[in-house]
């Protein structure tokens, strides 16, 4: 079996799994399609990463990919942290409203 084909299989599996889960999120669907297409091109033409890296000023294509992954995970971590903070704030607000509502209902039943 060709090694490039072996590397394309995980890219295709990620594509097949990710696209149906992103039903109404066009931006994320396009992002996944673009990333899998770029990943497939880099697998089929591995010398292209070296050319892009040299153009950008990085020594090797692998180094460029590592730098991009580090930046991607840093940004993803910030986005996830922001979403978690928003969810915590919404949950706190909801709990506060439910507590006030229960206290009011309790006072009404006592009176």
Residue, then its C-alpha position, 0 to 999 in steps of 0.5 A: x500500500x502506498x504510504x501517501x494513501x495510508x496518510x490520506x485515510x485519517x484525513x478522510x476519516x476526520x472529514x467524514x466524521x466532522x462534517x455531519x456534526x456541524x449541521x448549520x455551522x457553515x463557517x466551521x464546515x468550510x474551515x474543516x473542508x479547507x483544512x482537510x483539503x490543505x492536509x491532503x495536498x500536503x500529504x500528496x505533495x510533501x515538498x510544497x511545505x518546504x517551499x512555503x516554509x522557505x518563502x515565509x522564512x522558516x528552515x523546514x516545512x515540518x517546522x512551519x507546520x509545528x509553529x502553525x499547530x502551536x499557534x492554532x492550539x493557543x488560539x483554540x485554548x483561548x476561544x474554549x476558555x472564553x466559551x467556558x467563562x460565558x457558560x459559567x456566567x450564564x449558569x450563575x445567572x440562571x441559578x440566581x434567577x431560579x433561587x429568587x423565584x423559589x424564594x418568592x414562591x415559598x414566601x407566597x405559600x407561607x402568606 
